[in-house]
Amino acid sequence: MAEPVYKISSDLLAQIMETESTSAAEVKSPAGNQEIKASPSLFDDILGKAVNALEGVSKTEASANQAMNAYINGQIDVSEVMVETAKMNIAVQLAVTAVTSAVNTFKELTQMQI
């Protein structure tokens, strides 16, 4: 059986990435002279949503594991196990793709010359 995906707190991730800055950055929008304020709370919100999405993947995995155990005990049919396993695989693939895209985007942003 697959190992469960554990929740990562935003504080731990912030410590790992060393992003604990308290100042807000001001950026000019490309369309005009409007200033866009990027605050740490925006990053925290986005990170929180990402962590919640990963919790959903973990719940899908737990559901697939429960289906496997129910099949072993003779409570459900193999087709139900296959459906739950397929749901889990799709959720994990989507999460991996999203994380990879986010990491690649972050790398590109950090390598931009100003």
Backbone as XML, in Angstrom:
<?xml version="1.0"?>
<chain id="A" units="angstrom">
  <residue number="1" name="MET">
    <atom name="N" x="0.841" y="-1.187" z="0.000"/>
    <atom name="CA" x="0.000" y="0.000" z="0.000"/>
    <atom name="C" x="0.882" y="1.244" z="0.000"/>
  </residue>
  <residue number="2" name="ALA">
    <atom name="N" x="0.336" y="2.298" z="-0.522"/>
    <atom name="CA" x="1.075" y="3.555" z="-0.597"/>
    <atom name="C" x="1.149" y="4.214" z="0.775"/>
  </residue>
  <residue number="3" name="GLU">
    <atom name="N" x="2.223" y="4.962" z="0.993"/>
    <atom name="CA" x="2.365" y="5.687" z="2.248"/>
    <atom name="C" x="1.492" y="6.939" z="2.201"/>
  </residue>
  <residue number="4" name="PRO">
    <atom name="N" x="0.904" y="7.334" z="3.344"/>
    <atom name="CA" x="0.048" y="8.516" z="3.339"/>
    <atom name="C" x="0.857" y="9.791" z="3.132"/>
  </residue>
  <residue number="5" name="VAL">
    <atom name="N" x="0.197" y="10.801" z="2.559"/>
    <atom name="CA" x="0.809" y="12.112" z="2.370"/>
    <atom name="C" x="0.493" y="12.918" z="3.621"/>
  </residue>
  <residue number="6" name="TYR">
    <atom name="N" x="1.515" y="13.403" z="4.310"/>
    <atom name="CA" x="1.319" y="14.133" z="5.550"/>
    <atom name="C" x="1.210" y="15.624" z="5.294"/>
  </residue>
  <residue number="7" name="LYS">
    <atom name="N" x="0.470" y="16.305" z="6.154"/>
    <atom name="CA" x="0.264" y="17.748" z="6.039"/>
    <atom name="C" x="1.566" y="18.488" z="6.364"/>
  </residue>
  <residue number="8" name="ILE">
    <atom name="N" x="1.893" y="19.456" z="5.534"/>
    <atom name="CA" x="3.055" y="20.302" z="5.760"/>
    <atom name="C" x="2.531" y="21.662" z="6.201"/>
  </residue>
  <residue number="9" name="SER">
    <atom name="N" x="2.972" y="22.135" z="7.344"/>
    <atom name="CA" x="2.496" y="23.435" z="7.809"/>
    <atom name="C" x="3.163" y="24.546" z="7.020"/>
  </residue>
  <residue number="10" name="SER">
    <atom name="N" x="2.451" y="25.649" z="6.866"/>
    <atom name="CA" x="3.000" y="26.783" z="6.119"/>
    <atom name="C" x="4.186" y="27.398" z="6.847"/>
  </residue>
  <residue number="11" name="ASP">
    <atom name="N" x="4.207" y="27.309" z="8.188"/>
    <atom name="CA" x="5.346" y="27.829" z="8.949"/>
    <atom name="C" x="6.611" y="27.040" z="8.642"/>
  </residue>
  <residue number="12" name="LEU">
    <atom name="N" x="6.493" y="25.724" z="8.580"/>
    <atom name="CA" x="7.644" y="24.893" z="8.274"/>
    <atom name="C" x="8.149" y="25.161" z="6.867"/>
  </residue>
  <residue number="13" name="LEU">
    <atom name="N" x="7.234" y="25.279" z="5.913"/>
    <atom name="CA" x="7.637" y="25.559" z="4.542"/>
    <atom name="C" x="8.291" y="26.935" z="4.431"/>
  </residue>
  <residue number="14" name="ALA">
    <atom name="N" x="7.772" y="27.904" z="5.181"/>
    <atom name="CA" x="8.374" y="29.242" z="5.166"/>
    <atom name="C" x="9.783" y="29.205" z="5.735"/>
  </residue>
  <residue number="15" name="GLN">
    <atom name="N" x="9.999" y="28.399" z="6.762"/>
    <atom name="CA" x="11.339" y="28.268" z="7.327"/>
    <atom name="C" x="12.276" y="27.609" z="6.329"/>
  </residue>
  <residue number="16" name="ILE">
    <atom name="N" x="11.781" y="26.624" z="5.630"/>
    <atom name="CA" x="12.611" y="25.923" z="4.657"/>
    <atom name="C" x="12.997" y="26.858" z="3.522"/>
  </residue>
  <residue number="17" name="MET">
    <atom name="N" x="12.046" y="27.612" z="3.035"/>
    <atom name="CA" x="12.300" y="28.483" z="1.898"/>
    <atom name="C" x="12.849" y="29.845" z="2.303"/>
  </residue>
  <residue number="18" name="GLU">
    <atom name="N" x="12.950" y="30.113" z="3.589"/>
    <atom name="CA" x="13.447" y="31.377" z="4.126"/>
    <atom name="C" x="12.706" y="32.561" z="3.526"/>
  </residue>
  <residue number="19" name="THR">
    <atom name="N" x="11.382" y="32.523" z="3.625"/>
    <atom name="CA" x="10.558" y="33.585" z="3.047"/>
    <atom name="C" x="9.866" y="34.404" z="4.125"/>
  </residue>
  <residue number="20" name="GLU">
    <atom name="N" x="10.410" y="34.454" z="5.296"/>
    <atom name="CA" x="9.757" y="35.171" z="6.382"/>
    <atom name="C" x="10.122" y="36.659" z="6.350"/>
  </residue>
  <residue number="21" name="SER">
    <atom name="N" x="9.708" y="37.332" z="5.314"/>
    <atom name="CA" x="9.929" y="38.767" z="5.258"/>
    <atom name="C" x="8.631" y="39.458" z="5.601"/>
  </residue>
  <residue number="22" name="THR">
    <atom name="N" x="8.707" y="40.568" z="6.305"/>
    <atom name="CA" x="7.494" y="41.254" z="6.731"/>
    <atom name="C" x="7.185" y="42.476" z="5.893"/>
  </residue>
  <residue number="23" name="SER">
    <atom name="N" x="8.076" y="42.865" z="5.009"/>
    <atom name="CA" x="7.824" y="44.052" z="4.195"/>
    <atom name="C" x="7.055" y="43.679" z="2.941"/>
  </residue>
  <residue number="24" name="ALA">
    <atom name="N" x="6.217" y="44.598" z="2.503"/>
    <atom name="CA" x="5.444" y="44.380" z="1.277"/>
    <atom name="C" x="6.215" y="44.965" z="0.115"/>
  </residue>
  <residue number="25" name="ALA">
    <atom name="N" x="6.206" y="44.253" z="-0.994"/>
    <atom name="CA" x="6.898" y="44.723" z="-2.192"/>
    <atom name="C" x="5.899" y="45.426" z="-3.088"/>
  </residue>
  <residue number="26" name="GLU">
    <atom name="N" x="6.336" y="46.532" z="-3.712"/>
    <atom name="CA" x="5.475" y="47.251" z="-4.633"/>
    <atom name="C" x="5.971" y="47.002" z="-6.048"/>
  </residue>
  <residue number="27" name="VAL">
    <atom name="N" x="5.037" y="46.624" z="-6.924"/>
    <atom name="CA" x="5.363" y="46.307" z="-8.308"/>
    <atom name="C" x="4.436" y="47.105" z="-9.200"/>
  </residue>
  <residue number="28" name="LYS">
    <atom name="N" x="4.983" y="47.682" z="-10.257"/>
    <atom name="CA" x="4.153" y="48.407" z="-11.229"/>
    <atom name="C" x="3.512" y="47.394" z="-12.165"/>
  </residue>
  <residue number="29" name="SER">
    <atom name="N" x="2.229" y="47.587" z="-12.436"/>
    <atom name="CA" x="1.543" y="46.683" z="-13.347"/>
    <atom name="C" x="1.978" y="46.968" z="-14.778"/>
  </residue>
  <residue number="30" name="PRO">
    <atom name="N" x="2.011" y="45.944" z="-15.637"/>
    <atom name="CA" x="2.422" y="46.154" z="-17.008"/>
    <atom name="C" x="1.453" y="47.043" z="-17.792"/>
  </residue>
  <residue number="31" name="ALA">
    <atom name="N" x="0.178" y="47.063" z="-17.407"/>
    <atom name="CA" x="-0.830" y="47.800" z="-18.155"/>
    <atom name="C" x="-0.768" y="49.304" z="-17.904"/>
  </residue>
  <residue number="32" name="GLY">
    <atom name="N" x="-0.303" y="49.712" z="-16.762"/>
    <atom name="CA" x="-0.317" y="51.141" z="-16.462"/>
    <atom name="C" x="0.546" y="51.470" z="-15.267"/>
  </residue>
  <residue number="33" name="ASN">
    <atom name="N" x="0.145" y="52.523" z="-14.573"/>
    <atom name="CA" x="0.924" y="52.984" z="-13.437"/>
    <atom name="C" x="0.376" y="52.499" z="-12.111"/>
  </residue>
  <residue number="34" name="GLN">
    <atom name="N" x="-0.561" y="51.581" z="-12.131"/>
    <atom name="CA" x="-1.092" y="51.068" z="-10.880"/>
    <atom name="C" x="-0.013" y="50.296" z="-10.148"/>
  </residue>
  <residue number="35" name="GLU">
    <atom name="N" x="-0.021" y="50.441" z="-8.841"/>
    <atom name="CA" x="0.931" y="49.690" z="-8.032"/>
    <atom name="C" x="0.221" y="48.479" z="-7.441"/>
  </residue>
  <residue number="36" name="ILE">
    <atom name="N" x="0.876" y="47.361" z="-7.526"/>
    <atom name="CA" x="0.351" y="46.121" z="-6.983"/>
    <atom name="C" x="1.165" y="45.817" z="-5.736"/>
  </residue>
  <residue number="37" name="LYS">
    <atom name="N" x="0.496" y="45.672" z="-4.621"/>
    <atom name="CA" x="1.212" y="45.379" z="-3.379"/>
    <atom name="C" x="1.192" y="43.877" z="-3.154"/>
  </residue>
  <residue number="38" name="ALA">
    <atom name="N" x="2.372" y="43.305" z="-3.077"/>
    <atom name="CA" x="2.503" y="41.877" z="-2.799"/>
    <atom name="C" x="2.901" y="41.738" z="-1.342"/>
  </residue>
  <residue number="39" name="SER">
    <atom name="N" x="2.036" y="41.227" z="-0.565"/>
    <atom name="CA" x="2.322" y="41.094" z="0.856"/>
    <atom name="C" x="2.543" y="39.631" z="1.205"/>
  </residue>
  <residue number="40" name="PRO">
    <atom name="N" x="3.203" y="39.376" z="2.311"/>
    <atom name="CA" x="3.402" y="37.987" z="2.728"/>
    <atom name="C" x="2.092" y="37.250" z="2.962"/>
  </residue>
  <residue number="41" name="SER">
    <atom name="N" x="1.035" y="37.976" z="3.311"/>
    <atom name="CA" x="-0.235" y="37.301" z="3.546"/>
    <atom name="C" x="-0.793" y="36.707" z="2.252"/>
  </residue>
  <residue number="42" name="LEU">
    <atom name="N" x="-0.527" y="37.350" z="1.102"/>
    <atom name="CA" x="-0.953" y="36.788" z="-0.180"/>
    <atom name="C" x="-0.260" y="35.454" z="-0.422"/>
  </residue>
  <residue number="43" name="PHE">
    <atom name="N" x="1.035" y="35.422" z="-0.178"/>
    <atom name="CA" x="1.789" y="34.173" z="-0.322"/>
    <atom name="C" x="1.264" y="33.121" z="0.645"/>
  </residue>
  <residue number="44" name="ASP">
    <atom name="N" x="0.965" y="33.536" z="1.881"/>
    <atom name="CA" x="0.428" y="32.604" z="2.870"/>
    <atom name="C" x="-0.920" y="32.043" z="2.425"/>
  </residue>
  <residue number="45" name="ASP">
    <atom name="N" x="-1.744" y="32.901" z="1.817"/>
    <atom name="CA" x="-3.049" y="32.435" z="1.332"/>
    <atom name="C" x="-2.884" y="31.387" z="0.238"/>
  </residue>
  <residue number="46" name="ILE">
    <atom name="N" x="-2.011" y="31.683" z="-0.719"/>
    <atom name="CA" x="-1.779" y="30.751" z="-1.815"/>
    <atom name="C" x="-1.191" y="29.445" z="-1.295"/>
  </residue>
  <residue number="47" name="LEU">
    <atom name="N" x="-0.241" y="29.566" z="-0.387"/>
    <atom name="CA" x="0.380" y="28.375" z="0.195"/>
    <atom name="C" x="-0.644" y="27.559" z="0.983"/>
  </residue>
  <residue number="48" name="GLY">
    <atom name="N" x="-1.513" y="28.245" z="1.705"/>
    <atom name="CA" x="-2.555" y="27.545" z="2.460"/>
    <atom name="C" x="-3.493" y="26.761" z="1.559"/>
  </residue>
  <residue number="49" name="LYS">
    <atom name="N" x="-3.851" y="27.371" z="0.414"/>
    <atom name="CA" x="-4.717" y="26.680" z="-0.540"/>
    <atom name="C" x="-4.013" y="25.468" z="-1.135"/>
  </residue>
  <residue number="50" name="ALA">
    <atom name="N" x="-2.721" y="25.594" z="-1.370"/>
    <atom name="CA" x="-1.960" y="24.463" z="-1.906"/>
    <atom name="C" x="-1.904" y="23.325" z="-0.897"/>
  </residue>
  <residue number="51" name="VAL">
    <atom name="N" x="-1.699" y="23.670" z="0.370"/>
    <atom name="CA" x="-1.657" y="22.644" z="1.409"/>
    <atom name="C" x="-3.015" y="21.964" z="1.538"/>
  </residue>
  <residue number="52" name="ASN">
    <atom name="N" x="-4.094" y="22.736" z="1.449"/>
    <atom name="CA" x="-5.443" y="22.147" z="1.501"/>
    <atom name="C" x="-5.681" y="21.204" z="0.327"/>
  </residue>
  <residue number="53" name="ALA">
    <atom name="N" x="-5.166" y="21.572" z="-0.845"/>
    <atom name="CA" x="-5.303" y="20.699" z="-2.011"/>
    <atom name="C" x="-4.549" y="19.392" z="-1.803"/>
  </residue>
  <residue number="54" name="LEU">
    <atom name="N" x="-3.365" y="19.481" z="-1.198"/>
    <atom name="CA" x="-2.599" y="18.261" z="-0.914"/>
    <atom name="C" x="-3.297" y="17.404" z="0.131"/>
  </residue>
  <residue number="55" name="GLU">
    <atom name="N" x="-4.015" y="18.030" z="1.055"/>
    <atom name="CA" x="-4.800" y="17.260" z="2.017"/>
    <atom name="C" x="-5.906" y="16.482" z="1.304"/>
  </residue>
  <residue number="56" name="GLY">
    <atom name="N" x="-6.469" y="17.090" z="0.259"/>
    <atom name="CA" x="-7.486" y="16.400" z="-0.541"/>
    <atom name="C" x="-6.904" y="15.177" z="-1.230"/>
  </residue>
  <residue number="57" name="VAL">
    <atom name="N" x="-5.665" y="15.286" z="-1.710"/>
    <atom name="CA" x="-4.991" y="14.139" z="-2.325"/>
    <atom name="C" x="-4.789" y="13.050" z="-1.271"/>
  </residue>
  <residue number="58" name="SER">
    <atom name="N" x="-4.427" y="13.464" z="-0.068"/>
    <atom name="CA" x="-4.228" y="12.498" z="1.010"/>
    <atom name="C" x="-5.535" y="11.781" z="1.359"/>
  </residue>
  <residue number="59" name="LYS">
    <atom name="N" x="-6.645" y="12.523" z="1.354"/>
    <atom name="CA" x="-7.948" y="11.903" z="1.638"/>
    <atom name="C" x="-8.325" y="10.906" z="0.541"/>
  </residue>
  <residue number="60" name="THR">
    <atom name="N" x="-8.014" y="11.252" z="-0.712"/>
    <atom name="CA" x="-8.290" y="10.345" z="-1.829"/>
    <atom name="C" x="-7.472" y="9.070" z="-1.687"/>
  </residue>
  <residue number="61" name="GLU">
    <atom name="N" x="-6.227" y="9.234" z="-1.252"/>
    <atom name="CA" x="-5.369" y="8.069" z="-1.036"/>
    <atom name="C" x="-5.912" y="7.197" z="0.092"/>
  </residue>
  <residue number="62" name="ALA">
    <atom name="N" x="-6.370" y="7.822" z="1.157"/>
    <atom name="CA" x="-6.932" y="7.059" z="2.274"/>
    <atom name="C" x="-8.181" y="6.307" z="1.831"/>
  </residue>
  <residue number="63" name="SER">
    <atom name="N" x="-8.986" y="6.930" z="0.983"/>
    <atom name="CA" x="-10.185" y="6.275" z="0.468"/>
    <atom name="C" x="-9.819" y="5.050" z="-0.375"/>
  </residue>
  <residue number="64" name="ALA">
    <atom name="N" x="-8.778" y="5.170" z="-1.187"/>
    <atom name="CA" x="-8.329" y="4.035" z="-1.998"/>
    <atom name="C" x="-7.811" y="2.909" z="-1.103"/>
  </residue>
  <residue number="65" name="ASN">
    <atom name="N" x="-7.086" y="3.273" z="-0.052"/>
    <atom name="CA" x="-6.585" y="2.253" z="0.881"/>
    <atom name="C" x="-7.729" y="1.547" z="1.603"/>
  </residue>
  <residue number="66" name="GLN">
    <atom name="N" x="-8.757" y="2.306" z="1.979"/>
    <atom name="CA" x="-9.920" y="1.699" z="2.629"/>
    <atom name="C" x="-10.637" y="0.758" z="1.665"/>
  </residue>
  <residue number="67" name="ALA">
    <atom name="N" x="-10.715" y="1.147" z="0.406"/>
    <atom name="CA" x="-11.358" y="0.291" z="-0.596"/>
    <atom name="C" x="-10.570" y="-1.007" z="-0.758"/>
  </residue>
  <residue number="68" name="MET">
    <atom name="N" x="-9.229" y="-0.905" z="-0.757"/>
    <atom name="CA" x="-8.407" y="-2.119" z="-0.866"/>
    <atom name="C" x="-8.636" y="-3.047" z="0.323"/>
  </residue>
  <residue number="69" name="ASN">
    <atom name="N" x="-8.693" y="-2.469" z="1.514"/>
    <atom name="CA" x="-8.936" y="-3.280" z="2.712"/>
    <atom name="C" x="-10.324" y="-3.911" z="2.673"/>
  </residue>
  <residue number="70" name="ALA">
    <atom name="N" x="-11.321" y="-3.157" z="2.193"/>
    <atom name="CA" x="-12.678" y="-3.699" z="2.095"/>
    <atom name="C" x="-12.733" y="-4.833" z="1.076"/>
  </residue>
  <residue number="71" name="TYR">
    <atom name="N" x="-11.976" y="-4.717" z="-0.017"/>
    <atom name="CA" x="-11.923" y="-5.790" z="-1.012"/>
    <atom name="C" x="-11.267" y="-7.036" z="-0.422"/>
  </residue>
  <residue number="72" name="ILE">
    <atom name="N" x="-10.191" y="-6.826" z="0.325"/>
    <atom name="CA" x="-9.508" y="-7.965" z="0.957"/>
    <atom name="C" x="-10.457" y="-8.684" z="1.904"/>
  </residue>
  <residue number="73" name="ASN">
    <atom name="N" x="-11.311" y="-7.939" z="2.601"/>
    <atom name="CA" x="-12.270" y="-8.538" z="3.532"/>
    <atom name="C" x="-13.527" y="-9.047" z="2.835"/>
  </residue>
  <residue number="74" name="GLY">
    <atom name="N" x="-13.605" y="-8.871" z="1.496"/>
    <atom name="CA" x="-14.742" y="-9.376" z="0.736"/>
    <atom name="C" x="-15.977" y="-8.509" z="0.821"/>
  </residue>
  <residue number="75" name="GLN">
    <atom name="N" x="-15.825" y="-7.241" z="1.191"/>
    <atom name="CA" x="-16.982" y="-6.366" z="1.368"/>
    <atom name="C" x="-17.382" y="-5.645" z="0.081"/>
  </residue>
  <residue number="76" name="ILE">
    <atom name="N" x="-16.432" y="-5.410" z="-0.838"/>
    <atom name="CA" x="-16.751" y="-4.706" z="-2.082"/>
    <atom name="C" x="-16.142" y="-5.448" z="-3.263"/>
  </residue>
  <residue number="77" name="ASP">
    <atom name="N" x="-16.557" y="-5.038" z="-4.451"/>
    <atom name="CA" x="-16.095" y="-5.660" z="-5.690"/>
    <atom name="C" x="-14.790" y="-5.010" z="-6.152"/>
  </residue>
  <residue number="78" name="VAL">
    <atom name="N" x="-14.037" y="-5.737" z="-6.981"/>
    <atom name="CA" x="-12.749" y="-5.236" z="-7.467"/>
    <atom name="C" x="-12.920" y="-3.988" z="-8.336"/>
  </residue>
  <residue number="79" name="SER">
    <atom name="N" x="-14.057" y="-3.846" z="-9.009"/>
    <atom name="CA" x="-14.263" y="-2.668" z="-9.862"/>
    <atom name="C" x="-14.295" y="-1.384" z="-9.039"/>
  </residue>
  <residue number="80" name="GLU">
    <atom name="N" x="-14.855" y="-1.452" z="-7.832"/>
    <atom name="CA" x="-14.879" y="-0.287" z="-6.953"/>
    <atom name="C" x="-13.465" y="0.086" z="-6.501"/>
  </residue>
  <residue number="81" name="VAL">
    <atom name="N" x="-12.644" y="-0.918" z="-6.262"/>
    <atom name="CA" x="-11.248" y="-0.666" z="-5.879"/>
    <atom name="C" x="-10.509" y="-0.017" z="-7.039"/>
  </residue>
  <residue number="82" name="MET">
    <atom name="N" x="-10.757" y="-0.488" z="-8.243"/>
    <atom name="CA" x="-10.092" y="0.081" z="-9.414"/>
    <atom name="C" x="-10.487" y="1.540" z="-9.621"/>
  </residue>
  <residue number="83" name="VAL">
    <atom name="N" x="-11.759" y="1.864" z="-9.404"/>
    <atom name="CA" x="-12.213" y="3.247" z="-9.552"/>
    <atom name="C" x="-11.537" y="4.139" z="-8.523"/>
  </residue>
  <residue number="84" name="GLU">
    <atom name="N" x="-11.495" y="3.707" z="-7.268"/>
    <atom name="CA" x="-10.852" y="4.508" z="-6.215"/>
    <atom name="C" x="-9.357" y="4.669" z="-6.471"/>
  </residue>
  <residue number="85" name="THR">
    <atom name="N" x="-8.722" y="3.610" z="-6.947"/>
    <atom name="CA" x="-7.288" y="3.679" z="-7.252"/>
    <atom name="C" x="-7.030" y="4.618" z="-8.428"/>
  </residue>
  <residue number="86" name="ALA">
    <atom name="N" x="-7.897" y="4.589" z="-9.431"/>
    <atom name="CA" x="-7.748" y="5.494" z="-10.574"/>
    <atom name="C" x="-7.922" y="6.950" z="-10.131"/>
  </residue>
  <residue number="87" name="LYS">
    <atom name="N" x="-8.893" y="7.213" z="-9.249"/>
    <atom name="CA" x="-9.082" y="8.563" z="-8.714"/>
    <atom name="C" x="-7.822" y="9.036" z="-7.995"/>
  </residue>
  <residue number="88" name="MET">
    <atom name="N" x="-7.237" y="8.139" z="-7.198"/>
    <atom name="CA" x="-6.030" y="8.485" z="-6.458"/>
    <atom name="C" x="-4.878" y="8.785" z="-7.410"/>
  </residue>
  <residue number="89" name="ASN">
    <atom name="N" x="-4.702" y="7.955" z="-8.428"/>
    <atom name="CA" x="-3.615" y="8.164" z="-9.387"/>
    <atom name="C" x="-3.748" y="9.498" z="-10.112"/>
  </residue>
  <residue number="90" name="ILE">
    <atom name="N" x="-4.953" y="9.836" z="-10.509"/>
    <atom name="CA" x="-5.181" y="11.112" z="-11.195"/>
    <atom name="C" x="-4.882" y="12.286" z="-10.256"/>
  </residue>
  <residue number="91" name="ALA">
    <atom name="N" x="-5.333" y="12.186" z="-9.014"/>
    <atom name="CA" x="-5.088" y="13.259" z="-8.046"/>
    <atom name="C" x="-3.596" y="13.442" z="-7.775"/>
  </residue>
  <residue number="92" name="VAL">
    <atom name="N" x="-2.876" y="12.341" z="-7.656"/>
    <atom name="CA" x="-1.428" y="12.422" z="-7.404"/>
    <atom name="C" x="-0.714" y="12.998" z="-8.619"/>
  </residue>
  <residue number="93" name="GLN">
    <atom name="N" x="-1.088" y="12.564" z="-9.823"/>
    <atom name="CA" x="-0.465" y="13.104" z="-11.039"/>
    <atom name="C" x="-0.713" y="14.603" z="-11.170"/>
  </residue>
  <residue number="94" name="LEU">
    <atom name="N" x="-1.920" y="15.040" z="-10.864"/>
    <atom name="CA" x="-2.237" y="16.464" z="-10.921"/>
    <atom name="C" x="-1.422" y="17.244" z="-9.896"/>
  </residue>
  <residue number="95" name="ALA">
    <atom name="N" x="-1.310" y="16.710" z="-8.682"/>
    <atom name="CA" x="-0.530" y="17.387" z="-7.638"/>
    <atom name="C" x="0.939" y="17.480" z="-8.028"/>
  </residue>
  <residue number="96" name="VAL">
    <atom name="N" x="1.490" y="16.404" z="-8.560"/>
    <atom name="CA" x="2.894" y="16.411" z="-8.972"/>
    <atom name="C" x="3.117" y="17.413" z="-10.098"/>
  </residue>
  <residue number="97" name="THR">
    <atom name="N" x="2.188" y="17.462" z="-11.066"/>
    <atom name="CA" x="2.297" y="18.408" z="-12.171"/>
    <atom name="C" x="2.225" y="19.844" z="-11.661"/>
  </residue>
  <residue number="98" name="ALA">
    <atom name="N" x="1.308" y="20.109" z="-10.744"/>
    <atom name="CA" x="1.160" y="21.462" z="-10.204"/>
    <atom name="C" x="2.397" y="21.885" z="-9.429"/>
  </residue>
  <residue number="99" name="VAL">
    <atom name="N" x="2.932" y="20.992" z="-8.609"/>
    <atom name="CA" x="4.134" y="21.317" z="-7.833"/>
    <atom name="C" x="5.319" y="21.544" z="-8.761"/>
  </residue>
  <residue number="100" name="THR">
    <atom name="N" x="5.467" y="20.700" z="-9.771"/>
    <atom name="CA" x="6.567" y="20.854" z="-10.724"/>
    <atom name="C" x="6.463" y="22.184" z="-11.456"/>
  </residue>
  <residue number="101" name="SER">
    <atom name="N" x="5.259" y="22.544" z="-11.885"/>
    <atom name="CA" x="5.052" y="23.821" z="-12.570"/>
    <atom name="C" x="5.370" y="24.997" z="-11.645"/>
  </residue>
  <residue number="102" name="ALA">
    <atom name="N" x="4.945" y="24.901" z="-10.398"/>
    <atom name="CA" x="5.217" y="25.982" z="-9.447"/>
    <atom name="C" x="6.710" y="26.128" z="-9.189"/>
  </residue>
  <residue number="103" name="VAL">
    <atom name="N" x="7.404" y="25.025" z="-9.049"/>
    <atom name="CA" x="8.851" y="25.070" z="-8.819"/>
    <atom name="C" x="9.564" y="25.648" z="-10.038"/>
  </residue>
  <residue number="104" name="ASN">
    <atom name="N" x="9.176" y="25.230" z="-11.223"/>
    <atom name="CA" x="9.789" y="25.764" z="-12.448"/>
    <atom name="C" x="9.531" y="27.259" z="-12.591"/>
  </residue>
  <residue number="105" name="THR">
    <atom name="N" x="8.317" y="27.688" z="-12.281"/>
    <atom name="CA" x="7.994" y="29.109" z="-12.346"/>
    <atom name="C" x="8.812" y="29.892" z="-11.334"/>
  </residue>
  <residue number="106" name="PHE">
    <atom name="N" x="8.937" y="29.365" z="-10.127"/>
    <atom name="CA" x="9.733" y="30.027" z="-9.089"/>
    <atom name="C" x="11.191" y="30.144" z="-9.524"/>
  </residue>
  <residue number="107" name="LYS">
    <atom name="N" x="11.721" y="29.087" z="-10.121"/>
    <atom name="CA" x="13.105" y="29.120" z="-10.606"/>
    <atom name="C" x="13.279" y="30.185" z="-11.684"/>
  </residue>
  <residue number="108" name="GLU">
    <atom name="N" x="12.318" y="30.254" z="-12.614"/>
    <atom name="CA" x="12.399" y="31.254" z="-13.674"/>
    <atom name="C" x="12.333" y="32.664" z="-13.106"/>
  </residue>
  <residue number="109" name="LEU">
    <atom name="N" x="11.472" y="32.875" z="-12.120"/>
    <atom name="CA" x="11.370" y="34.197" z="-11.514"/>
    <atom name="C" x="12.645" y="34.598" z="-10.778"/>
  </residue>
  <residue number="110" name="THR">
    <atom name="N" x="13.249" y="33.652" z="-10.107"/>
    <atom name="CA" x="14.472" y="33.977" z="-9.368"/>
    <atom name="C" x="15.653" y="34.189" z="-10.294"/>
  </residue>
  <residue number="111" name="GLN">
    <atom name="N" x="15.597" y="33.664" z="-11.511"/>
    <atom name="CA" x="16.710" y="33.817" z="-12.444"/>
    <atom name="C" x="16.529" y="35.017" z="-13.368"/>
  </residue>
  <residue number="112" name="MET">
    <atom name="N" x="15.410" y="35.727" z="-13.256"/>
    <atom name="CA" x="15.187" y="36.914" z="-14.092"/>
    <atom name="C" x="16.139" y="38.030" z="-13.703"/>
  </residue>
  <residue number="113" name="GLN">
    <atom name="N" x="16.616" y="38.716" z="-14.698"/>
    <atom name="CA" x="17.467" y="39.865" z="-14.433"/>
    <atom name="C" x="16.607" y="41.112" z="-14.451"/>
  </residue>
  <residue number="114" name="ILE">
    <atom name="N" x="16.824" y="41.954" z="-13.492"/>
    <atom name="CA" x="16.011" y="43.180" z="-13.379"/>
    <atom name="C" x="16.779" y="44.340" z="-13.966"/>
  </residue>
</chain>
